[in-house]
Amino acid sequence: NLCTFLRTRLIFSKILTYAQKPICTTTISNTIKEYNGINVVIGVLSYSGYNQEDSLLFNKSSIDRGLFSSIKYEVVEIIENKFMNETLIYIPDGDILRDNDGIVLIGQKVKDGDTIAAKLVITEKKQSIEKIVLKSFVSGWIDKVTKHTSAEGNKIVRVRILLYRFPIVGDKFTSRHSQKGVIGAILSQEDLPFTKDEIVPDLIINPHAIPSRMTMGHLLKMVMCKIYVLDSNNARDPMLPSKPKSRESSCIDATAFNKAYRSFEADIAKLSKEKMYCGTTGLPIEARVATGICYYHALRHQARDKAHSISKGVIQSLTKQPVEGRSRKGGLRFGEMEKDCLIAHGAASMLLEKLKNTSDLCEVWICHDCSTICSSNPCINCNGRNTKEHRLPYSFKLLVQELSIANIKVGLKYA
C-alpha cells in the first residue's frame, strides 16, 4: 500500500516510517488494518523540570533508532498561463540541475530560498521574470515531478518535495486515549532512569497529567500491554474472546481483564510499579515507578512547521505593528502568557523592549496643560504651549483615539 501511495499520490502528506501493530486492541479496533503508531515503553514519574504537566521526556537513543521518524511531502504547483503570456524558462541557479523547462530534476537537494522554476511574463509595456521560490523552513529532496496540460491549454507542473523528519523539542504526541503531550526535553539514554533489568523507557510522562485528564484507558492499556508482553503463554491476540461469540457479547467480554487480574495477583510487584535507578547518580529512586507499554501516535503539529521569527519585515498600516503569521513572513505574537512570564521574572527591561521598543514605538506630542495628545504646538484643544514629545506604543495611541470616538477622554499625566 505504501509503494502504491508513493507511486500514485501527489498531495501534502505525512507518513510514519516504522508503524507498528498495537499489542492490545479491542474487538472494534481490530477491524482497522492500517496502523499509524508505535508501541513505546513509558515511565510515569517527575524527572527533572522538563516534563511538567503535559510535557514529555524522550529517549535520544530511541529517536536515533528510528522512533517516530517520518517522511513529509510538500507539493509546489506551477501553472503556465497562456492567456497571461506566461512561459516557463530555464534560469541557472547554483549547482541545481534542471530540465529544458527550468524545472528542478528529481533527486536534487533544495532548501528555502531556492528557485524551483521561473516564468517569463510578457505584457504590453514590459517583460518580467517571475521566480517560484521555495518557502521558508522547507529543506529536502525533489521526489517526483509531473507535467500535464489543463482543459484550457495551460501547462501545469507539480513538484513533490520529500522531507525527513524526526522528533524534536516542541513536537506533539498522543496515545489512543487522547493523553497528548509535547516534548519538553530529549535526554541521553544514560541520563534516564532504568530498572534492575536495565530497561530504559522510551518516554516519560508526568503523573500529574493523569488525574486532570482522567484517561483511565491509558493506564489500563499500559498494564494490559505489559502483562501480555511478559507472559509468553499468550501468543493469541489477548483482547479477543477464546470462543466465537456474537458482536454484542464480544464488546462486553471481560475475559482479558480477568486473566490480567489473575496475573496481577500472582506478581503484583512486577506489574504495578518497579524499582528504578537514577541515570545521573546511579542511586535508587525512593518511590517505585509505574511503567508499561502504550500505543502512541505522532500528531501533525510539529515545531518545524510552526517556528518562525523576524528581525524586520512588513508593518500593518492600522496598528503599526509587525504582521502576524508564518505564511505572511510575519512575527511571532508576544501574548498575555509571555507578558506574565516576564513580569514574574522581574525582567522589566526585556518587557519594555518586547512590548514597545521592537514593536510599535512612536513619538507623540502631549499637552501637559489639558493632558491630551496633540498634533501641533500650541495645543489645538486648550491653546497651551506646555507640550512635550514622548515615546509611546502606537497601540496605546490608537486606543486613546478609539475611546475618544465613544466620547471617553483619556488624560495623560507624566511625572
Backbone hydrogen bonds in HBPLUS format (Angstrom, degrees):
<---DONOR---> <-ACCEPTOR-->    atom                        ^
c    i                          cat <-CA-CA->   ^        H-A-AA   ^      H-
h    n   atom  resd res      DA  || num        DHA   H-A  angle D-A-AA Bond
n    s   type  num  typ     dist DA aas  dist angle  dist       angle   num
A0005-PHE N   A0001-ASN O   2.93 MM   4  6.17 153.5  2.00 145.3 152.9     1
A0006-LEU N   A0002-LEU O   2.92 MM   4  6.18 163.1  1.95 152.9 156.7     2
A0007-ARG N   A0003-CYS O   3.04 MM   4  6.14 140.9  2.20 139.9 150.1     3
A0008-THR N   A0004-THR O   3.02 MM   4  6.05 148.0  2.12 148.7 155.5     4
A0009-ARG N   A0005-PHE O   2.99 MM   4  5.36 145.8  2.11 135.3 146.1     5
A0073-TYR N   A0013-SER O   2.84 MM  60  5.30 169.2  1.85 155.0 156.3     6
A0015-ILE N   A0071-ILE O   2.75 MM  56  5.15 164.5  1.77 154.7 160.0     7
A0071-ILE N   A0015-ILE O   2.80 MM  56  5.15 158.5  1.84 150.8 158.3     8
A0017-THR N   A0069-SER O   3.11 MM  52  6.00 162.4  2.14 142.4 147.3     9
A0020-GLN N   A0037-GLY O   2.84 MM  17  5.96 168.5  1.85 171.3 172.4    10
A0030-ASN N   A0026-THR O   3.09 MM   4  6.16 126.7  2.39 141.5 153.1    11
A0031-THR N   A0028-ILE O   3.16 MM   3  5.95 167.9  2.17 120.2 124.0    12
A0032-ILE N   A0029-SER O   3.14 MM   3  5.57 160.3  2.18 110.1 116.0    13
A0038-ILE N   A0296-TYR O   2.95 MM 258  5.51 151.5  2.03 149.8 158.5    14
A0296-TYR N   A0038-ILE O   2.95 MM 258  5.51 171.8  1.96 151.6 149.2    15
A0040-VAL N   A0294-CYS O   2.95 MM 254  5.67 166.9  1.97 160.9 157.5    16
A0294-CYS N   A0040-VAL O   3.05 MM 254  5.67 157.1  2.11 155.5 160.7    17
A0202-ASP N   A0041-VAL O   2.82 MM 161  5.20 137.8  2.00 128.1 140.7    18
A0203-LEU N   A0041-VAL O   3.31 MM 162  6.71 158.7  2.36 162.6 166.6    19
A0042-ILE N   A0292-GLY O   2.76 MM 250  5.39 171.0  1.77 157.2 160.4    20
A0292-GLY N   A0042-ILE O   3.11 MM 250  5.39 145.9  2.23 145.9 150.5    21
A0043-GLY N   A0203-LEU O   3.16 MM 160  6.58 150.0  2.25 147.6 155.9    22
A0205-ILE N   A0043-GLY O   2.98 MM 162  6.42 151.5  2.06 160.4 169.2    23
A0044-VAL N   A0290-ALA O   2.92 MM 246  5.40 153.7  1.99 163.3 169.4    24
A0045-LEU N   A0205-ILE O   3.10 MM 160  6.41 139.0  2.28 166.6 174.0    25
A0055-SER N   A0052-GLN O   2.95 MM   3  5.47 167.0  1.97 135.8 139.4    26
A0182-VAL N   A0054-ASP O   3.28 MM 128  6.61 135.7  2.49 129.3 141.6    27
A0056-LEU N   A0182-VAL O   2.81 MM 126  5.76 142.1  1.96 140.2 141.8    28
A0184-GLY N   A0056-LEU O   2.79 MM 128  5.43 167.5  1.81 145.3 149.3    29
A0057-LEU N   A0204-ILE O   3.08 MM 147  4.97 158.5  2.12 140.1 146.3    30
A0204-ILE N   A0057-LEU O   2.87 MM 147  4.97 145.4  1.99 136.7 147.1    31
A0058-PHE N   A0185-ALA O   3.12 MM 127  6.55 164.5  2.15 154.1 158.5    32
A0187-LEU N   A0058-PHE O   3.02 MM 129  6.29 147.1  2.13 171.7 171.4    33
A0059-ASN N   A0202-ASP O   2.89 MM 143  5.08 142.2  2.03 158.5 151.3    34
A0062-SER N   A0059-ASN O   3.14 MM   3  5.31 123.8  2.47  99.1 112.8    35
A0063-ILE N   A0059-ASN O   3.20 MM   4  6.61 152.3  2.28 148.7 156.1    36
A0060-LYS N   A0187-LEU O   2.85 MM 127  5.61 165.6  1.87 159.9 156.6    37
A0064-ASP N   A0060-LYS O   2.94 MM   4  6.25 153.9  2.01 148.2 155.8    38
A0065-ARG N   A0061-SER O   3.02 MM   4  6.26 133.9  2.24 136.7 148.5    39
A0065-ARG N   A0062-SER O   3.17 MM   3  5.05 128.5  2.45  90.1 103.7    40
A0067-LEU N   A0062-SER O   2.99 MM   5  5.51 156.5  2.05 143.2 142.8    41
A0066-GLY N   A0063-ILE O   3.00 MM   3  5.15 159.4  2.04 106.5 112.3    42
A0069-SER N   A0066-GLY O   3.32 MM   3  5.33 164.9  2.35 119.6 115.3    43
A0070-SER N   A0165-ARG O   2.85 MM  95  5.12 168.7  1.86 146.0 149.2    44
A0165-ARG N   A0070-SER O   2.87 MM  95  5.12 167.0  1.89 156.8 152.4    45
A0072-LYS N   A0163-LEU O   2.88 MM  91  5.09 170.8  1.89 154.2 157.2    46
A0163-LEU N   A0072-LYS O   2.82 MM  91  5.09 153.6  1.89 158.2 164.0    47
A0074-GLU N   A0161-ILE O   2.96 MM  87  5.07 161.3  2.00 145.5 151.2    48
A0161-ILE N   A0074-GLU O   2.68 MM  87  5.07 170.9  1.69 161.7 165.0    49
A0076-VAL N   A0159-VAL O   2.82 MM  83  5.12 164.8  1.85 150.4 154.9    50
A0159-VAL N   A0076-VAL O   2.82 MM  83  5.12 168.5  1.83 154.2 157.9    51
A0078-ILE N   A0157-VAL O   2.74 MM  79  5.06 169.9  1.74 159.9 163.3    52
A0157-VAL N   A0078-ILE O   2.79 MM  79  5.06 171.3  1.80 159.0 162.0    53
A0080-GLU N   A0155-LYS O   2.77 MM  75  5.06 174.0  1.77 162.7 164.6    54
A0084-MET N   A0081-ASN O   3.32 MM   3  5.48 140.1  2.49  98.1 108.3    55
A0086-GLU N   A0081-ASN O   3.02 MM   5  5.35 157.2  2.08 149.7 152.9    56
A0085-ASN N   A0082-LYS O   3.07 MM   3  4.93 159.1  2.12 104.1 107.1    57
A0122-ILE N   A0085-ASN O   3.17 MM  37  5.49 160.7  2.21 142.0 147.7    58
A0087-THR N   A0120-LEU O   3.03 MM  33  5.09 141.3  2.18 129.1 141.0    59
A0120-LEU N   A0087-THR O   2.68 MM  33  5.09 166.6  1.70 150.4 153.1    60
A0089-ILE N   A0118-ALA O   3.06 MM  29  5.82 162.8  2.09 140.0 144.6    61
A0096-ILE N   A0093-ASP O   3.46 MM   3  6.20 161.7  2.50 136.9 137.9    62
A0105-LEU N   A0097-LEU O   3.08 MM   8  5.90 165.6  2.11 141.6 141.1    63
A0099-ASP N   A0103-ILE O   2.99 MM   4  5.59 150.0  2.08 146.8 154.6    64
A0102-GLY N   A0099-ASP O   3.06 MM   3  5.31 160.0  2.10 109.4 115.4    65
A0108-GLN N   A0105-LEU O   3.43 MM   3  6.08 158.6  2.48 134.5 134.5    66
A0107-GLY N   A0142-ILE O   2.83 MM  35  5.15 166.2  1.85 139.0 143.8    67
A0142-ILE N   A0108-GLN O   2.95 MM  34  5.50 157.9  2.00 150.8 157.3    68
A0110-VAL N   A0140-GLY O   2.86 MM  30  5.63 161.8  1.89 155.5 161.8    69
A0140-GLY N   A0110-VAL O   2.97 MM  30  5.63 144.2  2.11 144.0 155.3    70
A0114-ASP N   A0111-LYS O   3.10 MM   3  5.85 163.7  2.13 143.6 144.9    71
A0113-GLY N   A0134-LEU O   3.16 MM  21  5.34 163.7  2.19 132.3 137.1    72
A0134-LEU N   A0114-ASP O   2.87 MM  20  5.59 165.9  1.89 164.6 168.3    73
A0116-ILE N   A0132-ILE O   2.81 MM  16  5.67 156.4  1.86 168.3 172.3    74
A0132-ILE N   A0117-ALA O   2.91 MM  15  5.35 178.0  1.91 151.3 151.6    75
A0119-LYS N   A0130-GLU O   2.81 MM  11  5.10 158.7  1.85 143.6 151.0    76
A0130-GLU N   A0119-LYS O   2.77 MM  11  5.10 164.0  1.79 156.5 159.8    77
A0121-VAL N   A0128-SER O   2.77 MM   7  5.27 168.1  1.78 167.6 169.5    78
A0128-SER N   A0121-VAL O   2.93 MM   7  5.27 164.3  1.95 152.2 157.5    79
A0123-THR N   A0126-LYS O   2.95 MM   3  5.46 166.5  1.97 167.0 170.9    80
A0141-TRP N   A0162-LEU O   2.93 MM  21  5.18 155.4  1.99 144.9 150.4    81
A0162-LEU N   A0141-TRP O   2.72 MM  21  5.18 169.3  1.73 162.6 161.2    82
A0143-ASP N   A0160-ARG O   2.80 MM  17  5.55 160.7  1.84 154.9 160.5    83
A0144-LYS N   A0160-ARG O   3.41 MM  16  5.10 157.3  2.46 131.4 132.9    84
A0160-ARG N   A0144-LYS O   2.80 MM  16  5.10 175.3  1.80 158.9 160.6    85
A0146-THR N   A0158-ARG O   3.00 MM  12  5.35 161.7  2.03 151.1 157.0    86
A0158-ARG N   A0146-THR O   2.98 MM  12  5.35 159.8  2.02 148.8 155.4    87
A0148-HIS N   A0156-ILE O   3.05 MM   8  5.48 157.3  2.11 152.7 159.9    88
A0156-ILE N   A0148-HIS O   2.77 MM   8  5.48 176.9  1.77 173.6 172.7    89
A0150-SER N   A0154-ASN O   2.87 MM   4  5.34 165.2  1.89 154.5 156.9    90
A0153-GLY N   A0150-SER O   3.04 MM   3  5.26 159.0  2.09 107.0 113.6    91
A0171-ASP N   A0168-ILE O   3.19 MM   3  5.95 164.8  2.22 144.2 143.9    92
A0170-GLY N   A0183-ILE O   3.16 MM  13  5.19 142.6  2.30 124.1 134.9    93
A0183-ILE N   A0171-ASP O   3.04 MM  12  5.75 158.7  2.09 159.3 165.5    94
A0172-LYS N   A0301-HIS O   3.25 MM 129  5.74 151.1  2.34 175.4 174.5    95
A0299-LEU N   A0172-LYS O   3.11 MM 127  5.64 153.7  2.18 139.0 145.2    96
A0173-PHE N   A0181-GLY O   2.89 MM   8  5.54 166.4  1.91 165.9 170.4    97
A0181-GLY N   A0173-PHE O   2.80 MM   8  5.54 150.7  1.89 163.2 166.7    98
A0174-THR N   A0297-HIS O   3.02 MM 123  5.33 158.5  2.06 147.3 152.9    99
A0297-HIS N   A0174-THR O   2.63 MM 123  5.33 166.3  1.65 167.1 171.8   100
A0178-SER N   A0175-SER O   3.24 MM   3  5.50 145.7  2.37 118.3 115.4   101
A0191-ASP N   A0188-SER O   3.04 MM   3  5.44 151.5  2.12 110.3 119.0   102
A0192-LEU N   A0189-GLN O   3.25 MM   3  5.36 159.4  2.30 105.2 111.4   103
A0194-PHE N   A0277-TYR O   3.06 MM  83  5.41 147.8  2.17 140.2 149.7   104
A0277-TYR N   A0194-PHE O   2.79 MM  83  5.41 156.6  1.84 154.0 161.4   105
A0195-THR N   A0199-ILE O   3.18 MM   4  5.34 149.8  2.28 130.3 138.6   106
A0198-GLU N   A0195-THR O   2.94 MM   3  5.06 154.9  2.00 110.3 113.1   107
A0209-ALA N   A0206-ASN O   3.09 MM   3  5.66 166.3  2.11 118.5 122.8   108
A0210-ILE N   A0207-PRO O   3.36 MM   3  5.81 162.7  2.39 110.0 114.6   109
A0214-MET N   A0210-ILE O   2.73 MM   4  5.62 145.5  1.84 155.7 166.7   110
A0218-HIS N   A0215-THR O   3.20 MM   3  5.53 137.7  2.39 102.3 112.8   111
A0220-LEU N   A0216-MET O   3.00 MM   4  6.33 163.1  2.03 154.8 160.0   112
A0221-LYS N   A0217-GLY O   2.89 MM   4  5.96 156.5  1.94 143.6 149.8   113
A0222-MET N   A0218-HIS O   3.13 MM   4  6.36 151.2  2.21 140.5 147.9   114
A0223-VAL N   A0219-LEU O   3.11 MM   4  6.40 161.2  2.14 152.2 155.9   115
A0224-MET N   A0220-LEU O   2.86 MM   4  6.01 171.8  1.87 157.4 160.1   116
A0225-CYS N   A0221-LYS O   2.98 MM   4  5.92 165.6  2.00 146.3 150.6   117
A0226-LYS N   A0222-MET O   3.16 MM   4  6.21 153.7  2.23 137.1 144.7   118
A0227-ILE N   A0223-VAL O   2.95 MM   4  6.18 154.0  2.01 151.5 158.5   119
A0228-TYR N   A0224-MET O   3.15 MM   4  6.38 167.9  2.16 153.4 155.2   120
A0229-VAL N   A0225-CYS O   3.01 MM   4  6.08 128.3  2.28 140.5 153.3   121
A0230-LEU N   A0226-LYS O   3.07 MM   4  6.16 159.4  2.12 146.5 151.1   122
A0231-ASP N   A0227-ILE O   2.97 MM   4  6.06 145.8  2.09 145.4 155.1   123
A0234-ASN N   A0231-ASP O   3.42 MM   3  6.04 167.6  2.44 114.6 118.0   124
A0240-LEU N   A0237-ASP O   3.31 MM   3  5.85 170.9  2.32 119.9 122.4   125
A0250-SER N   A0246-SER O   2.97 MM   4  6.09 146.2  2.08 148.4 158.5   126
A0251-CYS N   A0247-ARG O   3.22 MM   4  6.35 147.8  2.33 143.8 149.9   127
A0253-ASP N   A0250-SER O   3.36 MM   3  5.09 167.0  2.38  99.6 102.8   128
A0258-ASN N   A0254-ALA O   2.98 MM   4  6.21 151.0  2.07 151.6 160.1   129
A0259-LYS N   A0255-THR O   3.00 MM   4  6.27 161.0  2.03 154.2 158.7   130
A0260-ALA N   A0256-ALA O   2.94 MM   4  6.16 151.4  2.03 141.0 149.7   131
A0261-TYR N   A0257-PHE O   2.90 MM   4  6.07 149.0  2.00 140.9 148.8   132
A0262-ARG N   A0258-ASN O   3.11 MM   4  6.41 154.3  2.18 146.9 152.8   133
A0263-SER N   A0259-LYS O   3.02 MM   4  6.29 159.1  2.07 148.6 154.4   134
A0264-PHE N   A0260-ALA O   2.77 MM   4  5.89 147.1  1.87 143.3 153.6   135
A0265-GLU N   A0261-TYR O   2.95 MM   4  6.17 151.9  2.03 144.9 151.0   136
A0266-ALA N   A0262-ARG O   3.13 MM   4  6.32 146.6  2.24 139.3 148.1   137
A0267-ASP N   A0263-SER O   3.25 MM   4  6.51 154.0  2.32 148.9 153.0   138
A0271-LEU N   A0267-ASP O   3.39 MM   4  6.56 157.3  2.44 148.3 154.1   139
A0272-SER N   A0268-ILE O   3.12 MM   4  5.86 155.5  2.18 146.3 150.0   140
A0274-GLU N   A0289-VAL O   2.82 MM  15  5.29 167.0  1.84 143.3 141.1   141
A0289-VAL N   A0274-GLU O   2.85 MM  15  5.29 161.1  1.88 157.5 151.7   142
A0285-ILE N   A0276-MET O   2.84 MM   9  5.75 175.2  1.84 151.1 152.7   143
A0278-CYS N   A0283-LEU O   2.81 MM   5  5.53 166.4  1.83 162.8 158.1   144
A0282-GLY N   A0278-CYS O   2.86 MM   4  5.00 138.4  2.04 125.6 137.9   145
A0305-ASP N   A0302-GLN O   3.08 MM   3  5.56 139.6  2.25 108.6 119.0   146
A0306-LYS N   A0303-ALA O   3.13 MM   3  5.21 151.6  2.22 102.6 111.2   147
A0307-ALA N   A0303-ALA O   2.89 MM   4  5.78 156.7  1.94 162.3 164.5   148
A0323-VAL N   A0314-VAL O   3.29 MM   9  6.19 153.9  2.36 145.3 145.7   149
A0316-GLN N   A0321-GLN O   2.82 MM   5  5.53 175.6  1.82 157.8 157.4   150
A0320-LYS N   A0316-GLN O   2.93 MM   4  4.99 135.0  2.13 129.1 139.0   151
A0331-GLY N   A0323-VAL O   2.86 MM   8  6.31 145.1  1.98 172.8 163.0   152
A0330-GLY N   A0325-GLY O   2.79 MM   5  5.02 158.8  1.83 163.0 161.1   153
A0329-LYS N   A0326-ARG O   3.05 MM   3  4.96 160.5  2.09 106.5 109.9   154
A0339-LYS N   A0335-GLY O   3.02 MM   4  6.23 153.5  2.10 144.8 152.7   155
A0340-ASP N   A0336-GLU O   2.90 MM   4  6.20 158.0  1.95 151.1 156.7   156
A0341-CYS N   A0337-MET O   3.01 MM   4  6.18 145.9  2.13 139.7 148.9   157
A0342-LEU N   A0338-GLU O   3.15 MM   4  6.47 157.6  2.21 150.0 153.9   158
A0343-ILE N   A0339-LYS O   3.07 MM   4  6.34 152.9  2.15 146.9 154.9   159
A0344-ALA N   A0340-ASP O   2.93 MM   4  6.12 155.4  2.00 145.5 151.8   160
A0345-HIS N   A0341-CYS O   3.12 MM   4  6.40 141.5  2.28 140.4 150.3   161
A0347-ALA N   A0342-LEU O   3.07 MM   5  5.39 153.3  2.14 158.7 157.9   162
A0346-GLY N   A0343-ILE O   3.04 MM   3  4.99 148.0  2.15  98.1 108.1   163
A0348-ALA N   A0346-GLY O   3.04 MM   2  5.69 128.2  2.32 106.3  91.5   164
A0351-LEU N   A0347-ALA O   3.03 MM   4  6.21 153.0  2.10 144.2 152.2   165
A0352-LEU N   A0348-ALA O   2.92 MM   4  6.16 157.0  1.97 149.6 155.4   166
A0353-GLU N   A0349-SER O   2.95 MM   4  6.15 151.1  2.04 143.0 151.2   167
A0354-LYS N   A0350-MET O   2.98 MM   4  6.18 164.3  2.00 153.2 156.0   168
A0355-LEU N   A0351-LEU O   3.05 MM   4  6.03 163.1  2.08 148.9 153.7   169
A0356-LYS N   A0352-LEU O   3.07 MM   4  5.65 132.7  2.30 134.5 142.5   170
A0357-ASN N   A0352-LEU O   3.27 MM   5  6.62 162.3  2.30 147.6 151.5   171
A0358-THR N   A0353-GLU O   2.93 MM   5  5.85 164.0  1.96 164.6 162.2   172
A0359-SER N   A0356-LYS O   3.30 MM   3  5.22 161.7  2.33 102.9 108.1   173
A0394-TYR N   A0360-ASP O   2.75 MM  34  5.37 156.4  1.81 146.9 154.7   174
A0362-CYS N   A0392-LEU O   2.89 MM  30  5.55 149.9  1.98 157.5 167.2   175
A0392-LEU N   A0362-CYS O   2.89 MM  30  5.55 152.7  1.97 157.5 164.9   176
A0364-VAL N   A0390-HIS O   2.87 MM  26  5.50 161.5  1.90 161.7 166.6   177
A0390-HIS N   A0364-VAL O   2.78 MM  26  5.50 166.5  1.80 166.6 171.0   178
A0374-CYS N   A0365-TRP O   2.90 MM   9  5.57 159.9  1.94 142.9 149.3   179
A0366-ILE N   A0388-LYS O   2.92 MM  22  5.62 165.7  1.94 158.6 160.5   180
A0388-LYS N   A0366-ILE O   3.09 MM  22  5.62 158.7  2.13 145.8 149.2   181
A0367-CYS N   A0372-THR O   2.93 MM   5  5.59 164.0  1.96 171.4 169.4   182
A0371-SER N   A0367-CYS O   2.84 MM   4  5.34 122.8  2.17 134.7 149.0   183
A0368-HIS N   A0386-ASN O   2.89 MM  18  5.72 170.8  1.90 166.0 165.2   184
A0412-LEU N   A0371-SER O   2.94 MM  41  4.76 157.8  1.99 120.1 127.5   185
A0379-CYS N   A0384-GLY O   2.75 MM   5  5.23 165.3  1.77 156.3 157.6   186
A0383-ASN N   A0379-CYS O   2.77 MM   4  4.71 130.0  2.02 131.2 141.4   187
A0396-PHE N   A0393-PRO O   3.07 MM   3  5.47 133.3  2.29 106.6 117.8   188
A0397-LYS N   A0393-PRO O   3.34 MM   4  6.79 157.2  2.39 147.9 153.8   189
A0398-LEU N   A0394-TYR O   2.88 MM   4  6.15 154.8  1.94 150.2 157.4   190
A0399-LEU N   A0395-SER O   2.98 MM   4  6.17 146.7  2.09 137.1 145.8   191
A0400-VAL N   A0396-PHE O   3.00 MM   4  6.31 158.3  2.05 152.3 156.9   192
A0401-GLN N   A0397-LYS O   3.11 MM   4  6.38 156.6  2.17 146.3 152.3   193
A0402-GLU N   A0398-LEU O   2.96 MM   4  6.18 153.3  2.03 147.6 154.8   194
A0403-LEU N   A0399-LEU O   2.94 MM   4  6.14 150.6  2.03 149.0 156.8   195
A0404-SER N   A0400-VAL O   3.10 MM   4  6.30 142.6  2.25 139.1 148.9   196
A0405-ILE N   A0402-GLU O   3.26 MM   3  5.25 135.3  2.47  93.1 104.6   197
A0406-ALA N   A0403-LEU O   3.05 MM   3  5.21 127.6  2.33  99.0 112.1   198
A0408-ILE N   A0403-LEU O   2.97 MM   5  5.23 155.0  2.03 141.3 142.4   199
A0407-ASN N   A0404-SER O   3.06 MM   3  4.84 153.9  2.13 103.4 105.2   200
